[in-house]
Amino acid sequence: MPVPYDLAITGAGPAGAACALAAARLGLRVALLERSPFPRHKVCGDCLNPSVWPVLEALGCAPAIRALDHASLHRVRFASPSGRPLEVALPPGAERAVTRESFDLALLDAAQAAGATLFSGHPLTHLEQRPPLWHLATASHTIAARALVAADGRNSTTCHLLGLFPRSRPHRVALQCHAPLAEAYRGTVALEWLPHGYCGIAPVDSQRMNICLVATTAHLAAAKAAAHLRFALPPDHPWRSIAPLERADLPPAPFPGCFLVGDAARVVEPFTGEGIYYALHSGQLAAAAAAQFLRGDPGAAANYRRTHRRLYRHRLWPNRLARLAVTHPQLGNLLLRVGRQFPSLMSYLTAKVLRTVPTAP
């Protein structure tokens, strides 16, 4: 039997790659399992919240990410079916958009350069714990590891195999595509309320923009048809989907030596664009917790639960307010009306999402 890895990570997106990179730099022998060959497309708004930069700096890959083709965002435009749009200026350099294909590949390359071993091309099919090891299998590989990190997203196969995944029926679904950049959206991220959901639009480079639709399953086809008409998309224009957008949280450290990161642990409303920050930072925290566990420290799980909880503390109320606004159009319209009367309120809420104003410790 081959020598076991110190840490097996399922999923090589931002959470998994960040965890692999941080763990490898701590001297751990890391196996990174990913079902899809990279580069691969991922449904996302493609926007990087400014909070990601301190994490990327700590991981040592900020220069590589800054060098990627991107679009700088200078303003946020809020719009509803009724009333005029409301625009809020962003601080200089506050936010940029980068395609997930290039962003995720850069992180994965950094993780491999640090020493993580990638096993890709097949989904995880088997997982069990036979102490002291976790045993994982795909169609092409069998791996044993002393610790495990689930980083495979909101529909985590790892969590399904562990019997953790909550039963849920998708009520809202996100559709996403890239389209030719319309001049009205250059430098602008737009958040637009729809009759039964919302639409996010942002440039991703000098020629393309990201269009993301979120609607109930009953109204998704109508929202997609309206987008085709509005943006003059051809009938066969490719869209990709993701669900669920709401799901019960899972315990971040459910078993000894097992840690959940990113969307595998907690799904947040994508409206505020903070998902990649939570993915990166939780991956970084899980690497430290795994190293602590492997040193025989019995406080590893409790410490990760505490730091994971602290990661979200004081951050989630704008996200929850956004979810209420987009799932209750009347509330969303009211929020915009108030924002037009008191522009400083919308600027404050935007700054809270971007973390550009002080928060309580």
GINORRA-V641072 format. One line per field, one symbol per residue. phi: phi as a letter, one per 40 degrees, with the letter a starting at -180 (. if undefined). burial: b if it has 24 or more other C-alpha atoms within 12 Angstrom, else e. A space follows every 10 residues. Layout:
# GINORRA-V641072
phi=???
burial=???
This chain:
# GINORRA-V641072
phi=.cccccabbc hbcdcccccc ccccccgccb bbbacbcccb cacacgbbcd cccccccccg bddcccccca bcbbabbbab dbgccbbbcc cdgcaabacc dcccccccdc cccchcbcbb haccbaaabb dcbcbbabcb abbbacabbc bbgcbdcdcc ccgccccabd bbbbbaabad ccdcbcgbbb bbcbdbiabb bacbacbbbc bbbbacdcbc cccccccdcc bfccdcccbb baaccbaccb ccbcbdgbbb bfcccabbdc dcgcdccccc cccccccccc cccccgcccc ccccdccccc dccgbccccc cccccccbdc cccccccccc cbdccccccc ccccgbbcbc c
burial=eeeebbbbbb bbbbbbbbbb bbbbbbebbb bbbbbbebee bbbbbbbbbb bbbebbeebb beeebbebeb bbbbbbbbbb eeeeebbbbb eeebbbbbbb bbbbbbbbbb bbebbbbbbb eebbbbbbee eebbbbbbee bbbbbbbbbb bbbbbbbbbe ebebbeeeee ebbbbbbbbb bbeebbbbbb bbbbbbbbbb bbbbbeebbb bbbbbbbeeb eebbeebeee beeeeeeebe bbbbbbbebb bbbbbbbbbb bbbbbbbbbb bbbbbbbbbb bbbbbbbbbb bbbbeeeeeb bbbbbebbbe bbeebbebbe bbbebbbebe ebbebbeebe eeeeebbebb bbbbbeeeee e
